[in-house]
Each structure stands twice: as structure tokens, then as C-alpha cells.
Amino acid sequence: MKNKDILKILKTLGVKSSNPGVSTGSKWIKSKGPVLKSYSPADGELIGTVQSADEASFHHIVEVSASAFKTWRKWPAPKRGEVVRQIGEALRQYKEPLGKLVSYEMGKSYQEGLGEVQEMIDICDFAVGLSRQLYGLAMHSERTDHRMYEQYHPLGIVGIISSFNFPVAVWSWNSMIAWICGDTCIWKPSEKTPLCSIACQQIIARVFKDNQVPEGVSCLVNGDSTVGKWIATSESIPLVSATGSTRMGRAVGQMVMQRFGRPLLELGGNNAIIISNKANLDMAIRGAVFGAVGTAGQRCTTTRRLIIHEKVYNEVKSRLKKAYEQLSIGNPLDPKNHVGPLIDQQAVSNYLNALKAIEKEGGKFLVEGGVLKGKGFESGCYVKPAIAEVKNSYAIVQQETFAPILYLIKYKTLEEAIDLQNGVKQGLSSAIMTTDMREMEQFLSHAGSDCGIANVNIGTSGAEIGGAFGGEKETGGGRESGSDAWKVYMRRQTNTINYGNSLPLAQGIKFDV
């Protein structure tokens, strides 16, 4: 994409070459934090700069957000839902330019950029319906003339720490649900994709202004891990939703729990697809390739391991190699390309170190990796998707490498395959490719996959909004998006009403005075 086209997109979205990075909604706050520079991994060009939050501006944001909560929580939930509905309409209007900005600043393909904005639209639609379904629960009391029920109340400020790989969607998963619940939000986006957050804040601000939403319901605090630490340690923020690495999540979780806050953690994945000898191999190969190379392997749900039955192992290898030979790598905004760049040079270094570790531990490469050079690859962030035959026990296989490296592992029995699938510390997404119903049910049973997501005849990535998203073990145990994930953003209250003329005690206790 030519520079003039980028400037046009930025102008459409209200993003400038130099931007304040702290906002209470429609107001941008002066701060003296470090300046963040956003470089596109697509071509290495500087897109723009963003002023980080400093401690004073952060505390101001918290005060404004806390004040807004007192008003926002009194708005009827369906009225809050109507605001979110309008946000969905605004996102539909700006889907193309925002999708292009996501693609250019993060490096994922334009189709994936559009898909990410569509996720935002989908969660808006989901949240609108949910705004009329924040149900409690009634139950019978053991005492005469008593009524018991549960209800849910807004929690307060929700702190959202998001990752670079989904620079806008994961924020929306949290914020749209939090808003219909009556919470306010403070968002700290990744320092690697700050311009996407500026664009989102501009879109939201217009809708909020039209609906006279209190200033402070949607706050933005750009910055590095220091700002994330301020959020994690602030006693004014009862819930902190953090998406990122296991290392980051462990640190954030400990800080939040130390003050008895509520952490919602969406962390690393080491996802596997089991390919049975009873699989439709056409479907299996397609699901495996997209899962492994989509977003250049930088999804938490990326397929990192293929656990393949010994009877079809060689055929799968052959098909995978042929499929990888047909991959087109290059500018993510060019629709003919399947794979874009890694986010930055640190990611490239991690990728290269992983390749060395595979070789050192005895792995055998089916498809060699490496950094691409020459015309179109000037940013130095483009790498070759690699495939290696390994053992599940290798130290490098037990880790999550945020890059397009796919591991092949052979199995004999389904029980062995499930043990291999579960034999890592992460527990996010999993899948089995099979046409055998018994294998499907065994994989989905209590003795099957230990992941938060378990699929049959689809890959590990591409979760829909309607289901709760999240994983177990070192993935953090959090749940976002669909189903009843909304309950995380609220506080539960049990109520008992005595409408009689006596005061009986529970459990039949007698206390007469």
C-alpha cells in the first residue's frame, strides 16, 4: 500500500501522525509518558506516534472512570444495549478502513483484518441481545413466608490489557459486555499497535457523544508494561482482563490477586489437531494449514502440533509439504498473499531461536524455515513457515513460540493421541479430525481433551462469538465473549425477603429473648 493510501485511511479514522494516547472518551488528556512509535511490519515504515500515559494522567483516568460508573450503572441495561448497537453500526461503516489499519499496523492479512472487525460487530450484536437477558435466579426458602433470589449488579471499572495479535477484537469482547453490564472500562492496548486503539476510541467517542454517555465510560491509556502494572495494582479497578503470554499473565494475576481483585486471564496456547486414520484428509490438511500459518502463527489458537495416526502419517506429510509450497508470503494488504510478517524483530529472533532448538533436540525439518530477504521483504519481519518432525517431550515443543512453526508427532492409539494432546502445560484449543463417532465422543468426553475449546472436524483457530472463549492450565482459566461469560463482569448478590410477621432462623435454630 502506498503511503498516501495509509494517510487517507488514518484521516478517515481520525488518526494523526502524532497522537495523544490518553483519553476519557471524547477528551484527550495531556501526559508526559514515553512516546510510542508504531512501525508497520509490512514495510518497516513509521506510521505514527502516540504519547503514553504518565502516572498523573493514569490516576486522573481512574477518577473520571469511577465517577462515570456511578451514573452509567443507573442507566437501564437495554438503554446501554442501544448504545452498543449503535457502536456496531459505526463499526460496519468503518469496517474497511479499520480492517486495513489492523492489517498494516499488526501485519495480518487484510482478510483477517476485516475478520477481526467483524468479530467486533458480532460481539456488539451479541451484547445488544444480552442487555435484556442479565438474568438472576429464584429459589425456594426453607423458612415460611420467605423468598430467596440471586441478582447481578455492575462490578465497577474493568481494566483491559490487550495483546498485539488481536489489536481491536479482544478489547471489544470485554468492553461491549462490560458496558451492557453497567461497568466502565480502562483499556491499555499493546504498545506495538497503539494506532488501532486511537482509531477505536475515535469511533466510540462519536457514538457516546450522540447518546450523551458520561465521560469516562470508555477510557484509553496507551503505554508499556508500567501502565499495565498500574492497572493491575489499582484497588479502584475490581476486574482486570489481561490477554498475552503466560509470563505476563502470571505477573498480572499475582498483582491483582494480592489486592483481592478479580483477574480474567487469556494466556498462551500450545494447540494440537489429532488427525485420525479415519479423517477426511482434504478437510484435515486445509484446517491444519490455516491454523498453522494464519496470522503468521501469531494467534493464541494457532495450530502448533499435528498428532497424526501412523497409518496416514506419510500421506499427511506429503500433502502438507505440497500445500506449504503453494503458500504466498508478502504484503498482508495484497489479497494474493496467504502469510504476512511477524510483528517485529524480537519475534523474528524468537522464531530463529526456536528453529535452532528444534535442530539441537533432534528434530527433523520437513519444510525448512528462515528469514526472507529482498524486494518486498525490507522490513526484515517476513519468515518462512516451517514444519518439523519432533517428539512431544522436546522442551521447545512444550513451549509456545509465536511464529509459524508446525510440529508433527506420530501416534498409534487414540488414547495415546489424547495423552499427547494433553501433555503440555497450556490448555486453550484442540481439535480432532475423524469421521468415527466413537473417536469424536471420546475426544469430547471427560477423559478426552483438557482444553477450554475442543473441536471436531474444524481447526483450532477461528472461534465464534456465541461460545465462551478461554482455556485451562497455564492458559489462565478465563472466559470471554459468549455464553454466560458476562457474569465475570458483575457481582452476584443473594437476597432473602421475609414478608411474614415472625423471624424464623435458618437451620431451625431457636433463639428466644
N, C-alpha and C positions, 0 to 999 in steps of 0.2 A: 504494500500500500504506500502511495506517495505521501510525503509529508503534508501537502495541502489537504489531502483527504482526511488525515488524522486531525488536523486543526479544525476542519469542518465538523467532525464528529464531536470533538471536545467542546466546541462552541455550542452545538446543539444540546449537549448535556449540561451546559453551564460550568464546564471545567476550563480553567485557565492554565497558562504555562507556569504560573506561580500561584499557589492557593493556601489560604489559612486552613488548618486541619482540625480545628476545634469548633464545634457548633452545638447550640442548644435547640436547633430545629431550623428556624429561619434566620437566626442571628449567628454570625461568625465571630468568634472570640479571639482577641489578640493573645498571643502566647510567645514565650521565649525558648521553647524547646528546640531541639536539633531540627535541621531541615532534612526532610526525606527526599531523595532523588529517585524518580521512577524511570528505569531504563527498560525498554522493550527487549525481551529475549529473542524476539523475531529478527530484529536487525541491529540491536545494540544501541539504538538511538535514545537520547534523553527525551522523554515525553513531557515531563513537567516536574515541579517540586511542590512539596507540601510541608507546612510548618507544624511540627509536633506540639503536643500539649506539654506544658510545664506543670509543676506541682500546683501553682496558684490557680491556673486555668482549670485543672482537673477538679480541684476542690470546689470551684465555682460551678462546674458542670454538675457535680453531685448535689449541691444545694438546690440548683434550679430543678433538677430531675426529681428530687424529694418533694419539693414544693408542688410541682406539677402533678405528682401522684395523688396528692390529697384531693385534687379536683377531678382528675381523669378517672379515678376509681368510682366516682359517683355517677359518671355517665352510664346509662343503661347499656348492657353488653351488645344488644342489637344495634344501637347507635354507634358504638365503637366499631362494630362489624361493618356498618355502612361506610365508614372512613376507609377501612381496609379494602372494601370492594372498589372504591374509587382509586386506591393505590394500584390495584390490579389493572384497572382500565388505563391508568397512566403508564404502567409498565408495558402494556400492549402497544401503546402509542410509541414508546421509546425502545421497543424490543430490538430493532435492527441496530441502531447506533450503540446501545448499551452492550449488545452481544459482540459487536466489533471491538469495543473498548476492552471488554473482558478477554477477547481473543488476543488482542495486540499487547495488552499490558501483562497478561499471565502466560500466553503462549499456546493455549489450547486451540484446537481447530475452530474455525468460525461456526461450523455446525454445532460443536459442543458449547460455544459461547452463546449461541441462540438457545440451545437446550437449557443452559443454566438460567437464563432469563425466564424461559418458560416454566422452570421449576418455581421461580418467584411468583409468577402468575398463578400457578396451580395451588401454591400454599395460600395465596390470597383467597382463592375460591373456597378452599377447604376451611379457612378461618372464618369466612363470612357465614357459612352454614353452622359452624361450631359456636358462633356467638349466640345462637338460640338453643344450644344444647349443652350448656355447662351444668349438667345435672348433678344433684345430690342423691341421697339415698335415705329412704324412710325405713324404720324397723319398729317392731313391737316391744314395748317396755314390759318388764316383769312386775311393775307396780301399777296398781289400779289408778285410772284417771291420769295417766301419764302418756306423753307422746315423745318419741325419740326420732331424730333425723340427723343427717350429716349435710353440711353445705360447704361450698368452697368460696374463699374470699381472695381478692388480689393480694399478691405477696409483697410488692414494692418495686424497687429498682432491680432490673435484670441486667447484669453485666455480660456482654457478649464479646468473646475473644475469638476471632475467626482466622482461618488459615488462607494462604495464598492460592491454593489449588482450586478452591471454590470461593472467589473473592466477593460474591454477592449472594449466592443462593443460601449458604448456611446461615448468614445473618438474617435473611428473610424467614427461614424456618423458625428461628427463635423469636424475632421481633413481631411478626404477624400474629403468632399465637399469644405471645405475651401481651400485645396490645388489646386483643379482644378479651383477654382475662382481666384487663384493667391495670396492668403493670406499665411502668415506663422503662425505657431501655437506654443504656450507655454502650456504644459499640466501639471496640478497639479492633480495627481491621489489621491485616498483615501489613507490616512496613514495606513489603515487597510489591503490594498492589494498592497503594493509597488512593490513586485517582478514581478507581472504581467506587470507592466509598464516597468520594466527593460527589460523583455523579448521582449515586443513590440518594444522598442527602438532599440534593437539589430537587430531584423528582418528588421525594416525600414532602419537602417543605411546601411546595405549591399546593398539594392536596390538603395538608394540615392547615394552611392559611385560609383556604377556601371554606374549611369547616370549622374555623375558629378553635382548633385544637390547642390546648395550653402549651406554651413554650416550655420545652424540657421533656416532652413525652418521647421524642426521638433525638438523642444526643450522640455526638461523634467525637471521639478523642483519638486522633492518629498518634502513632509513636511506636517505640520499640518495646522490648520486654519490661523496661522500667515502668511504663504506663500500665502494662498488664499486671505487674506486681501491685501497683496502686489499687487497681480494681479488686484483685484477689484479697488484699488485706483490709479493704474498706468495710467497716462494720455497718455502713449505711447501705450496702448492697447485699441483700439476703441471698440472692442466687447468682452464681457465676457459671455461665455456659462457655466452655473452652474446647476448641477444636484444634487438633495439631498432633504433634508427636507424643509418644508415651513419656518421654523425658520431660517435656513441657507440662503434660497433664499431671504427672506425679508431683511436680513442684507446685503447680496451681492448686491441686487438690489438697495438699497438705496445708497450704496457707489458708485456704477457705475453711477447711475443717477445724483448724486450730482456733478459729474465732466462732465455731459452731454455725458457719454459713452452710449453704447448700450448693455443692458442686454438681454440674452436669457435664460429664466428660465424654468427648467423642475423639478417641485417640487412634493409635496405629492399627493397621491390619496386615495380615500375612495370609492372604486368601487363597484357597485352593479349589480347583474343579476336579472332581473324580470322573474319569472317563471310563465307563464300563465297556466290556466286550459286547454288551447289548445296547450300546448307544447308537443313535443316528449320527454318524461321524461328520456328515455335512454340517449339521447344527453345532456339533461339538467344536469343530475347528473354527467356525465363524465366531462362536461365543468366546472361545479361548483367545483368539487373535485380538478382537476388540477389547476384551478385558485386560489383556496384557499391554497393548500399545496405546489405547485410548488415553488422552491427556499426557502422552509420553510417559506412561507408567506412574503418574503423579496423583493418583486417586487413592484414598484410603481403602477403597473397594477394588483396587487393581488386582487382577489375577496374577499371582506371583508363583504359584505352584500348580503343575498339572500332575495329578496322580493317575497313572494310566495302567489299565489291565495289560498283563504281559502278552495276551493273545492279539491285541491291537496296537501294541506299543510301537512296533516298527512302522506300521501304516500311518499312525498319528505323526510320528517323527517326519516321515516323508512328506505328508500333507502340510505340516507346519512349515517346513523348510521352503516348500514351494510357495506357500502363502506369504511368507516373510520376504521372499524375492520380489514379490509384486507390490510391496509397500512403497509408497511415495513419501519422502521426507522433505519438508521445506516450509516455506512461509505459511503459517497457520491460516492466513486470510485467503490463501489460494485454495479454492474448493477441490482441486485435484489431489491435494496432499492429504495423506492419512495421519501423519505424525508431525507434530511441531517440535519446538525446542524444550529443553529443560529450563527451569525458571532463572538460574544464574550459574556462575562459575563454581560456587560451592557445591551445587547439585551435581555438576559435571565431575568434580573431584570425588564426590561420594560414589558416583557411578563407576569411575575408573578404579577406585579402591576396591569396590565390590568385585569387579572383574578379576583383579589380581588375587583377591581372597579365594574366589572360586577355583582358580587355577592352582593356587597353593594347597588347597584342601583336597585336590584330586579330581575336580570336576572336569568334564569333557564338553567342549563347546560344539553344539550342532550348528549354530549361527554365530559367527564372531561379532563382537562389539567394537566400539571405537568412536572417536570424535570425528565428525565430518568437517572438512575444510574446503575452501574455495568459494566461488561465486554463489551468493545466496546464503552462505553459512558464516558470514563475517562476525556475527555476534559470539561465535565460539561455544554456543549452547546446544548445538544440534548433535545428537548421538545416534548410533545405530542400535535398534532393538536387538537384543541378544537372547539366545536360547542355550541353556547348559543342562547336561545330564548330571545329576547330583544325587547325594543321599540326604534324606530329610534331617539327619543328625548334624550335618555340617553347621558350623557356627554362623556362617554367612547366610545360610538358608533360614536359620532361626530368627534372623533379624529382618526388619523391614527396610529395604533400600528403595527410596522414592525415585525410581527410574525404570525404564522398560527392559527389565531382565526377567526372563521366564525360566523356571526350573522344572525339569522333567524327572519324575520319580515313578518307578515301576512297582506294581502290586500284583498279588495272586488272588487273595480273597477280599470280599467286601469288608469284612471285619478288620483286616489289615489296613485297607484303604482308609476307613474311618479313623482308625488309630493314628495313621499318618496325618490325616487332615487335622485332627485334634491335637497333634503332637507339637504344637508351638504355643508360645505364651500369649499370642494375640487371639481374639475370637470375634472378629467382625462379620465377614461374609463368607459364604461357602456355597458350593453347588455340586450336583451330580448330574451327569448325562447318562441316561439309561431309558430303555423302553420297558423295563421289567418293573411291574408294580411292586413286587416284594422288595426290590432294592430301593425303590423310591420311599416306601414306607419305613424301611429300616433306617435309611438316612435321616428321615424326619422324626424318628422316634426318640424317646428319652435316652436310648443307647446309641443315637446317631450323632449328628453334628452338634458341637457345643457352642456354635456361633449364634450371635443375635439374629443373623439373616441366614436362612438355608433355602436354596432354590433347587428346583428340578427342571432340567432341560432349558435353562437360561443361564447366563453367566453370573459372575459375582458382582458386577457393577451395573448401574442403571436402576437404582431403587425408585419406586413410585412414592408420591406424596402421601397416599392414603394409609400406608403402613408405618408403624413406629420404626425409626431408623436408629441403630446403635448396636453395640456388641458387648461381649463379656471379657473376663480376664483383664489383660493389660490394655484392652480397648476402652475400658473405663466404666462400663455398665450403664452409660447414659442412654436415654431415648429422646429423640426429637421428631418433629414433623407430625405424622398422622396418628391414628388410633386414639388412645387416651393419654398421649404424651402431654396434653395441656395441663394435666393435674400437677406436673412438676412446677408449673409457673404460678401455682396458687397454694394457699394454706388451707388445710382441711380443719373443719370445726364440727365437733359433735354437740348437738343441742338436745336438752331434755326439758320438756314443759310439763309442769304439774298444773292441771286445770281443775283439780278437786279441792276439797275442804280439809284434807288431812295431810300429814307429812310422813308417809311410809318411807323406810330406808331400804336401800338395795340389800340383797342377800338375806332379807328377813331380820336384819339386826334390830334389836329393841333398845331404845334409848329414851326412857320416860323421865321427865323432870317436872 
